[in-house]
Amino acid sequence: MHKLLISLLILALSFINLYLPKGDRLRRTDIKKIANTVSQLDQKVATNEAGFHTVVKVIDGDTIEIDTHEKVRYIGIDTPELHHPKKKIECYAIEAFKKNQELILNKRVKLIKDISNKDRYGRLLRYVYLINNQNVETFVNAKLIEEGFAYVVTYPPDVAYSQYFLKLQLQARERKLGLWRQCSYE
């Protein structure tokens, strides 16, 4: 479909070009450059509409920055504070940050919205899925809870996975994983 549209664009530009004065006409290479630019923009828009992005920075255990320079806050989880202006670095904050970094820095992720689009700080609120080379997804929000790097925090109306997250948290606590072994979170 996209190739057909690009071909039609080239045809239309070529046709319009015939009616321009000779000094104002586009060269064939200019028409192809315009078509290539449109094609690249079209592919980028299609990719972003599907919610696929590359993680360019990990801010802490539950916040990232993506290739559009937007910050993304993971829905349904919280990790110990690493960069709070009024608090010291909390127990297991560095470990949660490092795990998040290991999982997704410079990797392709799919972002899924629940109900809310952004939080009060302007960060996108999303469920984050890591996409590997075989297109297998890892649910990052859940993995961080499951391995004891995060705990459940629910802010309605974004509650699609709250029961699932609570189940994972209970299992991590019972197994004394991560912050449940090292810290006094109750």
N, C-alpha and C positions, 0 to 999 in steps of 0.2 A: 504494500500500500504506500509506504513512504517513498519507495523508488519511483512509483507512478507519479506521485505529487512532485518530486524533484524533476522528473522528466517534463512534466507539464509546465513547471516554472521555467525551465530552460527554453522550452518551446515558446512560451509567452514572451520572455525577455527577447528572444531572437526575433519574434514577430514585431514587437514594439520597436526594436532596434532598426528595422527596415524603414520606419517612418520618421526617424530622427535625422536631422541634418548630418552630413558626413562628419563634421568636426565634433559632434556630440555623441556619436555612436559608441557603444561599448565594444571592446574587442572580445573575441571568442573566449580568451583566457579569463577576462573579467567576469563574464557570464558564468563560467564554470566555478570561479572563486565564490561568487554569490551563492550559487547552488550548493557548494560544499559547506559554506558557513550556515546556511539554512538547515542543511541535513544534520550538521553537528549539534546545532541548537535544538532541533527536533528530537534527536536521540537523548540529549541531556534532559530535556523536559519530560520525555517519556520515562526515563530512569527515575527522576526525582518524583514524578507522580506515583510511581510504584513504591516509593519510600526507601529506595536503596541509596546508601551513602557510604563514604569512606570516613572513618574516624581519624581526625587529624591531631586530636589532643585529648588526653584523659585528665580531667580536672581533679577528681577524687574517686571514691569508690562507687558513686552513683550518678556522676555527671560527666558528660563528654562534650567535645566540640566536633562538629561534622564539617565536611567539605564546603558547605555553604556558609561557614563561619557562624552558624547558630549553635547555641548550647542546648543540650538535651539532658533533661532530668528523668531518670528511670522512674516509672510509675510503680507504686506499691511497695517500694523498699526504701530503706534508709541504711546508711553506713555511718560508722563513727566519724565525727567531725575532724576534718584535716585543716580547713582554712577558715575557721570561724573567727571573726574579729574580736569577740569577747570571751572565747573559750580556748583552753589549751588543746593541743592535739590529743584526741581521745584514744582510749585503748583500742587497738586493732585498726586504727584509721590508716596507718601506713601500709599494713598488710592488705587491706581492702583496696586501696589505691593501686598497689602493685599487681594484685590479682586482676583487677579491671583492665589495667594497662597490658598485662600479659595476654588477656583474652582478646582484646579488640583494637588496640592501637594500630593504625595503618591498615586496618582490615575492613572488608566490606560488610555492612550491616543492613538489615531491613528494619525500618522503624514503623511501629503500628500504634495508632492513636486509639485511646479509649473514648471518653466523652469530651474532656477538656482538651483544649489545644495547647495552652500555655499556663505557667504558674504566675504568681504575682511578681516574679523577678524577670519575666519575659522569656524564660526557658521553655522549649518545647517539652511536653510531657508525652513520653512514649514507652512502649514495650520494645525491647531491643533484642533482635535476633542476629547472631553471628552466622554468616553464610560462608561455608568453606568451599574448596575447589570442586567438590562433588555436589554442590548445592544442598548439603545437609545443614539444617538449621540447629543452632544451640540457643535456647532461650536464656539470655544473659541474666535478666532479672531473677529468674528462678534459680539459675546455677549459683549465683552469689549467695542466695539464701540457703540453698541446699548444702553448700560447702562451708557455711558458717562465717561468711564475710559480710553478710547483711542481715537485717531483721525486717520484719513486716511493719509497714506503716500504711494506713489506708486513709485516703482523703476522698470521700464521696464527691462527685458521682463516679470517680474512676475506680471501680471495684470489680472489674471483670474476672480477675484472677485472685482475688483476696482469699478465698477459701483454699485454693490450691497452694498459695504462698504460705498460709498458716499451717497447712499440713507439712510442707517442707521444713518450715521453721521448727515445728515440734520434733521432727525426726533429727534435725541438726542439734537441737538442744539435748535430746535424749542420748545422742551419740557423743555429746560434748565436743563438737567440731568448732574450730576457729575461735571466734569471739566468745562462744559459750563455754570454752575451756579457759581462756585467758583473761576474760573480763567479767565484771559483775553486772550483767544486763538482766533485768527481770521484768 
